[in-house]
Amino acid sequence: MTADTSLEAQSPPSLVPSTVRRQDRAVDAAAAICLAVGVALFAMGRRALSSLADGTYPAPLGESWVARADLHAAQTRWGIILIAVGVSVALVSAIRHAVHRRTRER
C-alpha cells in the first residue's frame, strides 16, 4: 500500500463559515431568555402558592392574604405567558434557520 502524500491530504480542512446569521442568534437568545425567565417566574409563583396553601408562608405585612395569593397567581400566569412566547419565538426561529439553510444549499 502506498501512502497518499498529495497536498490535499496533508492540508488541514478549510473552515466553513457559519450559516447562522447574527440576527438569528439574537432571536435565539431572546427566546432562551423568555423561556428561562418564564420558568423561573412560574416556579417561584407555584412554590409561594403551595406554601400559602400549606400554611407555611410568612404573614404578609400591610396587605391581605388574598392580595398575596393574587400576586403569586399572577406570577404563575405571567410565567406561562413568557414560556409560550419563548416557545413560539423558538419555533419561528427554527423555521427561519431551516429556510435559510435550504436557500444556501441550492
All heavy atoms as an XYZ file, in Angstrom:
786
protein
N       0.832     -1.179      0.000
C       0.000      0.000      0.000
C       0.881      1.248      0.000
O       1.838      1.323      0.748
C      -0.871      0.059      1.245
C      -1.958     -0.921      1.309
S      -2.792     -0.557      2.837
C      -4.398     -0.806      2.397
N       0.475      2.183     -0.762
C       1.214      3.434     -0.815
C       0.431      4.494     -0.076
O      -0.796      4.529     -0.100
C       1.433      3.877     -2.271
O       0.160      4.047     -2.867
C       2.254      2.859     -3.034
N       1.146      5.335      0.599
C       0.519      6.412      1.355
C       0.209      7.565      0.415
O       0.986      7.869     -0.488
C       1.423      6.875      2.478
N      -0.932      8.198      0.659
C      -1.318      9.357     -0.159
C      -0.562     10.572      0.351
O      -0.812     11.044      1.459
C      -2.834      9.565     -0.073
C      -3.314     10.647     -1.024
O      -2.545     11.055     -1.915
O      -4.476     11.069     -0.868
N       0.357     11.053     -0.412
C       1.181     12.190      0.006
C       0.836     13.448     -0.761
O       1.637     14.371     -0.844
C       2.669     11.870     -0.191
O       2.883     11.556     -1.559
C       3.095     10.721      0.711
N      -0.338     13.500     -1.327
C      -0.712     14.692     -2.087
C      -0.921     15.868     -1.150
O      -1.074     15.717      0.061
C      -1.982     14.428     -2.899
O      -3.062     14.231     -2.018
N      -0.944     17.029     -1.713
C      -1.073     18.259     -0.938
C      -2.431     18.332     -0.250
O      -2.537     18.828      0.864
C      -0.862     19.468     -1.855
C      -0.842     20.838     -1.182
C       0.272     20.898     -0.148
C      -0.678     21.923     -2.198
N      -3.481     17.818     -0.875
C      -4.821     17.865     -0.291
C      -4.924     17.011      0.961
O      -5.608     17.365      1.913
C      -5.863     17.414     -1.306
C      -6.050     18.364     -2.440
C      -7.062     17.824     -3.443
O      -7.499     16.685     -3.301
O      -7.382     18.585     -4.365
N      -4.257     15.900      0.990
C      -4.330     15.007      2.142
C      -3.598     15.592      3.336
O      -3.926     15.298      4.475
C      -3.762     13.647      1.788
N      -2.580     16.420      3.107
C      -1.788     16.956      4.198
C      -2.303     18.287      4.725
O      -1.993     18.674      5.833
C      -0.341     17.118      3.747
C       0.327     15.795      3.455
C       1.725     15.995      2.908
O       2.170     17.122      2.709
N       2.419     14.894      2.662
N      -3.092     19.003      3.951
C      -3.559     20.316      4.386
C      -4.723     20.164      5.365
O      -5.521     19.233      5.255
C      -3.989     21.157      3.186
O      -5.108     20.553      2.572
N      -4.812     21.064      6.343
C      -5.928     20.993      7.296
C      -7.241     21.320      6.591
O      -7.256     22.020      5.575
C      -5.582     22.047      8.345
C      -4.668     22.986      7.652
C      -3.935     22.180      6.609
N      -8.362     20.826      7.122
C      -9.645     21.129      6.487
C      -9.943     22.624      6.561
O      -9.604     23.307      7.524
C     -10.658     20.328      7.295
C      -9.981     20.033      8.582
C      -8.506     20.015      8.304
N     -10.535     23.128      5.511
C     -10.851     24.553      5.488
C     -12.012     24.845      6.430
O     -12.880     24.004      6.639
C     -11.200     25.003      4.075
O     -12.355     24.315      3.647
N     -12.024     26.028      6.972
C     -13.092     26.418      7.887
C     -14.319     26.802      7.093
O     -14.250     27.597      6.155
C     -12.650     27.593      8.757
C     -11.487     27.306      9.705
C     -11.089     28.582     10.422
C     -11.890     26.250     10.709
N     -15.436     26.232      7.474
C     -16.691     26.527      6.799
C     -17.346     27.692      7.528
O     -17.499     27.655      8.751
C     -17.627     25.297      6.827
C     -18.955     25.615      6.179
C     -16.954     24.120      6.163
N     -17.696     28.758      6.823
C     -18.332     29.886      7.503
C     -19.688     29.472      8.075
O     -20.377     28.610      7.535
C     -18.494     30.936      6.411
C     -18.396     30.197      5.122
C     -17.572     28.983      5.380
N     -20.036     30.070      9.165
C     -21.295     29.756      9.828
C     -22.474     30.181      8.957
O     -22.462     31.242      8.349
C     -21.372     30.493     11.172
O     -22.619     30.289     11.768
N     -23.484     29.322      8.902
C     -24.664     29.649      8.106
C     -25.715     30.370      8.935
O     -26.736     30.773      8.406
C     -25.286     28.377      7.504
O     -25.646     27.504      8.570
C     -24.320     27.699      6.563
N     -25.474     30.517     10.222
C     -26.422     31.207     11.098
C     -26.028     32.676     11.166
O     -24.889     33.019     11.475
C     -26.426     30.585     12.506
C     -27.417     31.298     13.397
C     -26.745     29.109     12.437
N     -26.977     33.531     10.881
C     -26.710     34.965     10.886
C     -26.760     35.511     12.308
O     -27.348     34.915     13.203
C     -27.734     35.678     10.021
C     -27.678     35.228      8.571
C     -28.685     35.914      7.722
N     -30.013     35.826      8.330
C     -31.070     36.456      7.867
N     -30.976     37.214      6.820
N     -32.235     36.318      8.453
N     -26.161     36.657     12.498
C     -26.128     37.298     13.813
C     -27.542     37.633     14.291
O     -27.867     37.485     15.462
C     -25.285     38.562     13.752
C     -25.214     39.282     15.081
C     -24.284     40.434     15.025
N     -22.933     39.885     15.155
C     -21.848     40.565     14.915
N     -21.918     41.804     14.511
N     -20.667     40.018     15.060
N     -28.398     38.057     13.384
C     -29.787     38.372     13.731
C     -30.512     37.118     14.231
O     -31.268     37.181     15.201
C     -30.499     38.934     12.513
C     -31.961     39.253     12.745
C     -32.644     39.701     11.461
O     -32.055     39.690     10.390
N     -33.900     40.069     11.576
N     -30.260     35.979     13.600
C     -30.889     34.734     14.035
C     -30.399     34.323     15.417
O     -31.159     33.820     16.246
C     -30.617     33.614     13.034
C     -31.324     33.844     11.713
O     -32.320     34.601     11.703
O     -30.882     33.286     10.697
N     -29.142     34.532     15.675
C     -28.609     34.214     17.014
C     -29.230     35.112     18.083
O     -29.496     34.662     19.188
C     -27.089     34.351     17.021
C     -26.403     33.279     16.232
C     -24.903     33.464     16.282
N     -24.257     32.648     15.284
C     -23.616     31.522     15.551
N     -23.546     31.089     16.779
N     -23.055     30.833     14.585
N     -29.467     36.371     17.750
C     -30.106     37.286     18.703
C     -31.540     36.841     19.001
O     -31.988     36.894     20.149
C     -30.087     38.711     18.167
N     -32.245     36.385     17.971
C     -33.611     35.902     18.170
C     -33.600     34.635     19.022
O     -34.435     34.458     19.913
C     -34.310     35.657     16.806
C     -35.636     34.961     16.980
C     -34.494     36.972     16.078
N     -32.630     33.747     18.789
C     -32.500     32.545     19.609
C     -32.224     32.905     21.069
O     -32.771     32.287     21.984
C     -31.373     31.658     19.084
C     -31.696     31.022     17.756
O     -32.894     30.977     17.390
O     -30.758     30.568     17.075
N     -31.375     33.902     21.278
C     -31.065     34.330     22.646
C     -32.294     34.924     23.321
O     -32.541     34.668     24.511
C     -29.922     35.343     22.632
N     -33.081     35.702     22.583
C     -34.303     36.278     23.155
C     -35.291     35.177     23.536
O     -35.928     35.244     24.596
C     -34.947     37.243     22.165
N     -35.400     34.155     22.702
C     -36.291     33.037     23.018
C     -35.806     32.304     24.266
O     -36.610     31.947     25.140
C     -36.367     32.071     21.843
N     -34.505     32.105     24.378
C     -33.952     31.419     25.548
C     -34.175     32.231     26.825
O     -34.501     31.670     27.879
C     -32.465     31.146     25.347
N     -34.023     33.537     26.721
C     -34.245     34.391     27.895
C     -35.708     34.358     28.311
O     -36.022     34.253     29.502
C     -33.757     35.830     27.614
C     -32.229     35.858     27.571
C     -34.274     36.806     28.666
C     -31.648     37.158     27.091
N     -36.616     34.434     27.338
C     -38.053     34.351     27.661
C     -38.380     33.033     28.345
O     -39.126     33.006     29.333
C     -38.898     34.500     26.402
S     -39.081     36.184     25.829
N     -37.833     31.953     27.836
C     -38.088     30.647     28.438
C     -37.531     30.567     29.858
O     -38.217     30.100     30.775
C     -37.481     29.533     27.583
C     -38.268     29.144     26.352
C     -37.438     28.250     25.445
C     -39.545     28.455     26.755
N     -36.304     31.017     30.046
C     -35.680     30.931     31.368
C     -36.419     31.786     32.394
O     -36.689     31.337     33.520
C     -34.215     31.353     31.287
N     -36.763     33.012     32.017
C     -37.477     33.898     32.942
C     -38.878     33.362     33.219
O     -39.358     33.407     34.360
C     -37.518     35.340     32.385
C     -38.445     36.222     33.187
C     -36.122     35.929     32.363
N     -39.533     32.835     32.187
C     -40.874     32.277     32.368
C     -40.878     31.090     33.306
O     -41.746     30.977     34.192
N     -39.909     30.198     33.147
C     -39.830     29.028     34.026
C     -39.540     29.459     35.458
O     -40.138     28.952     36.414
C     -38.778     28.033     33.505
C     -38.455     26.971     34.535
C     -39.262     27.393     32.215
N     -38.623     30.414     35.624
C     -38.288     30.888     36.969
C     -39.492     31.564     37.632
O     -39.781     31.321     38.814
C     -37.108     31.852     36.909
N     -40.187     32.392     36.889
C     -41.352     33.092     37.430
C     -42.460     32.109     37.801
O     -43.081     32.220     38.863
C     -41.851     34.104     36.409
C     -42.788     35.201     36.881
C     -42.138     36.018     37.988
C     -43.142     36.109     35.716
N     -42.697     31.135     36.925
C     -43.712     30.125     37.204
C     -43.347     29.314     38.443
O     -44.190     29.075     39.314
C     -43.870     29.195     35.999
C     -44.897     28.130     36.197
C     -46.239     28.417     36.018
C     -44.538     26.851     36.563
C     -47.202     27.440     36.211
C     -45.482     25.874     36.755
C     -46.821     26.161     36.578
N     -42.083     28.917     38.551
C     -41.649     28.115     39.700
C     -41.776     28.893     41.014
O     -42.240     28.346     42.025
C     -40.209     27.648     39.498
N     -41.386     30.164     40.995
C     -41.498     30.972     42.216
C     -42.956     31.157     42.623
O     -43.293     31.053     43.802
C     -40.837     32.335     42.018
C     -39.347     32.279     41.979
S     -38.497     33.882     41.915
C     -39.604     34.977     41.126
N     -43.813     31.444     41.652
C     -45.231     31.637     41.956
C     -45.882     30.372     42.477
O     -46.659     30.403     43.438
N     -45.555     29.228     41.850
C     -46.145     27.963     42.301
C     -45.655     27.581     43.685
O     -46.413     27.064     44.503
C     -45.820     26.837     41.321
C     -46.692     26.850     40.112
C     -48.071     27.169     40.482
N     -49.021     26.179     40.050
C     -50.310     26.291     40.249
N     -50.791     27.331     40.887
N     -51.134     25.382     39.853
N     -44.381     27.812     43.950
C     -43.839     27.489     45.274
C     -44.519     28.347     46.340
O     -44.880     27.862     47.415
C     -42.338     27.710     45.308
C     -41.741     27.325     46.659
C     -40.257     27.486     46.702
N     -39.652     26.597     45.716
C     -38.511     26.864     45.092
N     -37.868     27.974     45.354
N     -38.012     26.028     44.218
N     -44.724     29.626     46.058
C     -45.369     30.518     47.020
C     -46.836     30.132     47.218
O     -47.341     30.159     48.351
C     -45.254     31.963     46.568
N     -47.519     29.770     46.141
C     -48.924     29.363     46.273
C     -49.059     28.076     47.078
O     -49.978     27.946     47.901
C     -49.567     29.192     44.895
C     -49.938     30.482     44.182
C     -50.431     30.172     42.774
C     -50.994     31.249     44.951
N     -48.166     27.129     46.859
C     -48.245     25.902     47.654
C     -47.882     26.166     49.104
O     -48.436     25.556     50.019
C     -47.354     24.815     47.065
O     -46.002     25.184     47.151
N     -46.980     27.104     49.340
C     -46.641     27.490     50.709
C     -47.827     28.177     51.386
O     -48.086     27.956     52.575
C     -45.431     28.422     50.690
O     -45.115     28.872     51.977
N     -48.560     28.993     50.629
C     -49.777     29.611     51.178
C     -50.815     28.549     51.531
O     -51.462     28.613     52.571
C     -50.384     30.583     50.163
C     -49.829     31.990     50.129
C     -50.311     32.713     48.881
C     -50.242     32.752     51.361
N     -50.961     27.557     50.672
C     -51.947     26.507     50.912
C     -51.564     25.637     52.102
O     -52.441     25.180     52.849
C     -52.099     25.639     49.662
N     -50.265     25.417     52.305
C     -49.807     24.593     53.423
C     -49.814     25.351     54.746
O     -49.703     24.741     55.810
C     -48.385     24.082     53.168
C     -48.317     23.098     52.031
O     -49.372     22.535     51.668
O     -47.209     22.903     51.493
N     -49.893     26.667     54.677
C     -49.867     27.480     55.885
C     -48.475     27.778     56.389
O     -48.303     28.212     57.525
N     -47.463     27.572     55.561
C     -46.083     27.840     55.974
C     -45.558     29.167     55.432
O     -44.406     29.507     55.649
C     -45.155     26.709     55.485
O     -45.243     26.611     54.066
C     -45.531     25.379     56.117
N     -46.390     29.927     54.745
C     -45.992     31.216     54.181
C     -45.952     32.249     55.302
O     -46.861     32.311     56.127
C     -47.002     31.628     53.098
C     -46.554     32.775     52.240
C     -45.766     32.548     51.124
C     -46.931     34.079     52.524
C     -45.352     33.589     50.316
C     -46.517     35.124     51.724
C     -45.737     34.875     50.620
O     -45.327     35.906     49.828
N     -44.920     33.086     55.369
C     -44.889     34.118     56.409
C     -46.019     35.132     56.204
O     -46.416     35.415     55.084
C     -43.524     34.780     56.248
C     -43.053     34.408     54.898
C     -43.740     33.133     54.516
N     -46.525     35.650     57.303
C     -47.648     36.583     57.247
C     -47.271     37.831     56.451
O     -46.220     38.432     56.687
C     -48.075     36.973     58.655
N     -48.106     38.230     55.478
C     -47.798     39.434     54.701
C     -47.997     40.690     55.553
O     -48.971     40.801     56.295
C     -48.794     39.379     53.547
C     -49.895     38.514     54.018
C     -49.312     37.563     55.015
N     -47.075     41.617     55.436
C     -47.153     42.852     56.202
C     -47.856     43.924     55.383
O     -47.434     44.245     54.275
C     -45.760     43.339     56.589
C     -44.958     42.383     57.479
C     -43.548     42.899     57.655
C     -45.645     42.223     58.817
N     -48.944     44.457     55.884
C     -49.629     45.564     55.242
C     -50.539     45.186     54.095
O     -51.024     46.066     53.399
N     -50.762     43.927     53.858
C     -51.701     43.519     52.815
C     -52.402     42.234     53.246
O     -51.979     41.550     54.176
C     -51.010     43.335     51.469
C     -49.963     42.274     51.436
C     -49.238     42.225     50.106
O     -49.758     42.751     49.115
O     -48.158     41.648     50.066
N     -53.468     41.917     52.569
C     -54.253     40.746     52.961
C     -53.678     39.478     52.323
O     -52.882     39.522     51.393
C     -55.708     40.925     52.525
O     -55.803     40.886     51.129
N     -54.136     38.347     52.854
C     -53.723     37.061     52.300
C     -54.223     36.897     50.862
O     -53.559     36.306     50.026
C     -54.261     35.916     53.169
C     -53.558     35.810     54.490
C     -54.003     36.284     55.683
C     -52.294     35.198     54.741
N     -53.081     36.005     56.667
C     -52.028     35.333     56.112
C     -51.361     34.564     53.941
C     -50.879     34.851     56.705
C     -50.205     34.067     54.529
C     -49.975     34.219     55.889
N     -55.409     37.448     50.604
C     -55.985     37.352     49.261
C     -55.132     38.126     48.259
O     -54.883     37.654     47.145
C     -57.451     37.853     49.271
C     -58.013     37.894     47.867
C     -58.309     37.004     50.183
N     -54.678     39.302     48.657
C     -53.831     40.101     47.766
C     -52.520     39.375     47.480
O     -52.024     39.382     46.340
C     -53.559     41.467     48.379
N     -51.967     38.733     48.495
C     -50.718     37.990     48.307
C     -50.938     36.780     47.403
O     -50.126     36.473     46.528
C     -50.178     37.557     49.675
C     -48.835     36.899     49.653
C     -47.779     37.735     48.989
N     -47.576     38.993     49.643
C     -46.394     39.535     49.869
N     -45.315     38.910     49.502
N     -46.306     40.706     50.440
N     -52.070     36.105     47.577
C     -52.383     34.964     46.710
C     -52.603     35.430     45.271
O     -52.177     34.748     44.328
C     -53.617     34.237     47.237
N     -53.257     36.574     45.095
C     -53.449     37.115     43.750
C     -52.115     37.455     43.087
O     -51.935     37.234     41.882
C     -54.333     38.356     43.784
C     -55.790     38.036     43.999
O     -56.179     36.865     43.799
O     -56.544     38.963     44.371
N     -51.177     37.984     43.854
C     -49.853     38.313     43.331
C     -49.166     37.056     42.794
O     -48.642     37.043     41.680
C     -48.992     38.960     44.413
C     -47.508     39.109     44.057
C     -47.310     40.236     43.063
C     -46.696     39.315     45.295
N     -49.191     35.997     43.587
C     -48.497     34.781     43.172
C     -49.245     34.052     42.059
O     -48.611     33.407     41.217
C     -48.269     33.873     44.374
C     -47.338     34.490     45.374
N     -46.070     34.920     45.041
C     -47.489     34.769     46.676
C     -45.487     35.430     46.113
N     -46.332     35.351     47.126
N     -50.552     34.181     42.020
C     -51.310     33.617     40.894
C     -50.957     34.368     39.604
O     -50.822     33.758     38.535
C     -52.802     33.686     41.174
N     -50.792     35.677     39.715
C     -50.387     36.472     38.548
C     -48.971     36.098     38.113
O     -48.677     36.065     36.911
C     -50.475     37.959     38.862
N     -48.100     35.805     39.076
C     -46.746     35.366     38.725
C     -46.791     34.095     37.880
O     -46.079     33.978     36.887
C     -45.916     35.087     39.979
C     -45.277     36.278     40.592
C     -44.443     35.891     41.799
O     -44.721     34.897     42.477
N     -43.441     36.687     42.081
N     -47.615     33.147     38.282
C     -47.696     31.905     37.514
C     -48.282     32.147     36.129
O     -47.829     31.557     35.148
C     -48.521     30.837     38.262
O     -49.825     31.326     38.513
C     -47.863     30.448     39.562
N     -49.287     33.021     36.039
C     -49.867     33.328     34.727
C     -48.835     33.983     33.809
O     -48.707     33.620     32.641
C     -51.081     34.238     34.867
C     -52.360     33.516     35.182
C     -53.564     34.412     35.022
N     -53.519     35.587     35.885
C     -54.010     35.637     37.123
N     -54.574     34.579     37.644
N     -53.931     36.738     37.824
N     -48.098     34.963     34.323
C     -47.076     35.621     33.508
C     -45.963     34.651     33.144
O     -45.372     34.737     32.061
C     -46.512     36.850     34.220
C     -47.406     38.035     34.044
C     -48.265     38.560     34.948
C     -47.558     38.799     32.843
N     -48.927     39.622     34.392
C     -48.519     39.792     33.105
C     -46.983     38.748     31.587
C     -48.907     40.718     32.156
C     -47.363     39.672     30.637
C     -48.320     40.640     30.924
N     -45.654     33.733     34.047
C     -44.656     32.715     33.722
C     -45.105     31.852     32.561
O     -44.329     31.567     31.633
N     -46.371     31.443     32.569
C     -46.909     30.636     31.477
C     -46.904     31.438     30.172
O     -46.562     30.911     29.109
C     -48.326     30.137     31.823
C     -48.246     29.105     32.940
C     -49.024     29.552     30.607
C     -49.587     28.701     33.506
N     -47.257     32.705     30.250
C     -47.263     33.544     29.048
C     -45.850     33.682     28.483
O     -45.640     33.559     27.268
C     -47.878     34.928     29.358
C     -49.379     34.783     29.600
C     -47.597     35.928     28.240
C     -50.040     36.025     30.164
N     -44.869     33.916     29.349
C     -43.487     34.040     28.873
C     -42.971     32.728     28.288
O     -42.227     32.733     27.297
C     -42.571     34.514     29.995
C     -42.626     35.998     30.304
C     -41.779     36.317     31.529
C     -42.145     36.799     29.122
N     -43.353     31.613     28.872
C     -42.954     30.316     28.325
C     -43.558     30.139     26.935
O     -42.880     29.698     25.999
C     -43.365     29.176     29.273
C     -42.509     29.220     30.546
C     -43.235     27.822     28.592
C     -42.997     28.306     31.649
N     -44.836     30.467     26.787
C     -45.496     30.332     25.483
C     -44.844     31.248     24.446
O     -44.632     30.839     23.292
C     -46.983     30.641     25.618
N     -44.519     32.464     24.837
C     -43.858     33.390     23.912
C     -42.473     32.857     23.524
O     -42.092     32.886     22.351
C     -43.751     34.809     24.530
C     -42.801     35.686     23.757
C     -45.118     35.444     24.611
N     -41.733     32.364     24.501
C     -40.407     31.814     24.220
C     -40.464     30.628     23.275
O     -39.653     30.516     22.348
N     -41.427     29.728     23.490
C     -41.569     28.572     22.603
C     -41.976     29.023     21.207
O     -41.463     28.517     20.198
C     -42.589     27.563     23.189
C     -42.985     26.520     22.173
C     -42.021     26.906     24.431
N     -42.883     29.982     21.119
C     -43.311     30.490     19.809
C     -42.153     31.123     19.046
O     -41.962     30.857     17.853
C     -44.428     31.511     19.972
O     -45.532     30.943     20.618
N     -41.392     31.950     19.719
C     -40.243     32.598     19.075
C     -39.211     31.550     18.662
O     -38.629     31.632     17.576
C     -39.626     33.666     20.005
C     -38.301     34.175     19.474
C     -40.597     34.818     20.200
N     -38.989     30.543     19.499
C     -38.033     29.494     19.161
C     -38.496     28.690     17.942
O     -37.683     28.334     17.081
C     -37.822     28.573     20.349
N     -39.792     28.405     17.851
C     -40.306     27.676     16.694
C     -40.168     28.494     15.410
O     -39.754     27.972     14.365
C     -41.762     27.280     16.916
C     -41.999     26.136     17.889
C     -43.492     25.929     18.115
C     -41.356     24.866     17.386
N     -40.509     29.763     15.485
C     -40.363     30.627     14.318
C     -38.892     30.730     13.921
O     -38.547     30.673     12.733
C     -40.969     32.023     14.589
C     -40.580     33.019     13.519
C     -42.476     31.921     14.723
N     -38.025     30.825     14.900
C     -36.600     30.903     14.618
C     -36.086     29.610     13.990
O     -35.268     29.652     13.063
C     -35.835     31.200     15.902
O     -34.460     31.277     15.652
N     -36.566     28.475     14.463
C     -36.152     27.194     13.880
C     -36.600     27.083     12.428
O     -35.855     26.590     11.569
C     -36.716     26.045     14.694
N     -37.795     27.560     12.148
C     -38.283     27.551     10.766
C     -37.426     28.463      9.898
O     -37.054     28.110      8.777
C     -39.773     27.949     10.720
C     -40.623     26.859     11.361
C     -40.224     28.227      9.299
C     -42.057     27.257     11.616
N     -37.079     29.635     10.430
C     -36.219     30.559      9.673
C     -34.840     29.957      9.427
O     -34.266     30.118      8.351
C     -36.084     31.881     10.411
C     -37.344     32.707     10.361
C     -37.149     34.011     11.029
N     -35.990     34.688     10.412
C     -35.708     35.945     10.570
N     -36.464     36.688     11.331
N     -34.662     36.479      9.987
N     -34.290     29.245     10.422
C     -32.997     28.576     10.232
C     -33.097     27.562      9.090
O     -32.211     27.490      8.242
C     -32.560     27.843     11.501
C     -32.062     28.731     12.592
N     -31.076     29.664     12.416
C     -32.410     28.803     13.900
C     -30.843     30.280     13.564
N     -31.643     29.778     14.473
N     -34.164     26.787      9.094
C     -34.332     25.766      8.055
C     -34.488     26.408      6.679
O     -33.919     25.919      5.703
C     -35.542     24.894      8.377
N     -35.236     27.487      6.592
C     -35.428     28.163      5.310
C     -34.105     28.734      4.800
O     -33.765     28.594      3.627
C     -36.504     29.268      5.430
C     -36.497     30.183      4.218
C     -37.873     28.645      5.640
N     -33.342     29.364      5.674
C     -32.057     29.940      5.260
C     -31.080     28.852      4.851
O     -30.299     29.022      3.922
C     -31.454     30.794      6.373
C     -32.171     32.079      6.582
N     -32.046     33.140      5.721
C     -33.030     32.478      7.551
C     -32.807     34.146      6.146
N     -33.414     33.764      7.255
N     -31.107     27.729      5.548
C     -30.208     26.633      5.224
C     -30.552     26.055      3.854
O     -29.680     25.757      3.065
C     -30.316     25.540      6.290
C     -29.259     24.502      6.194
C     -29.296     23.524      7.357
N     -29.805     24.146      8.567
C     -30.745     23.613      9.353
N     -31.244     22.447      9.083
N     -31.177     24.234     10.429
N     -31.837     25.915      3.557
C     -32.259     25.345      2.278
C     -31.933     26.271      1.113
O     -31.566     25.814      0.050
C     -33.754     25.062      2.289
C     -34.094     23.872      3.106
C     -35.542     23.526      2.974
N     -35.853     22.442      3.887
C     -37.018     22.275      4.452
N     -37.998     23.109      4.222
N     -37.226     21.275      5.263
N     -32.063     27.581      1.310
C     -31.779     28.502      0.205
C     -30.282     28.545     -0.090
O     -29.889     28.773     -1.225
C     -32.279     29.925      0.512
O     -31.687     30.389      1.720
C     -33.791     29.945      0.625
N     -29.441     28.310      0.885
C     -27.988     28.340      0.640
C     -27.495     27.032      0.025
O     -26.508     27.021     -0.639
C     -27.253     28.604      1.935
C     -27.426     30.022      2.379
C     -26.535     30.333      3.522
N     -26.825     31.720      3.905
C     -26.052     32.421      4.663
N     -24.966     31.886      5.147
N     -26.353     33.653      4.961
N     -28.175     25.924      0.300
C     -27.735     24.644     -0.251
C     -28.053     24.526     -1.723
O     -27.432     23.788     -2.449
C     -28.384     23.494      0.523
C     -27.806     23.308      1.900
C     -28.504     22.207      2.657
O     -29.464     21.607      2.119
O     -28.114     21.945      3.797
N     -29.047     25.214     -2.212
C     -29.461     25.107     -3.615
C     -28.494     25.740     -4.539
O     -27.701     26.433     -4.550
C     -30.827     25.737     -3.812
C     -31.894     24.916     -3.176
C     -33.235     25.543     -3.415
N     -34.231     24.793     -2.656
C     -35.478     25.139     -2.580
N     -35.907     26.207     -3.179
N     -36.317     24.438     -1.886
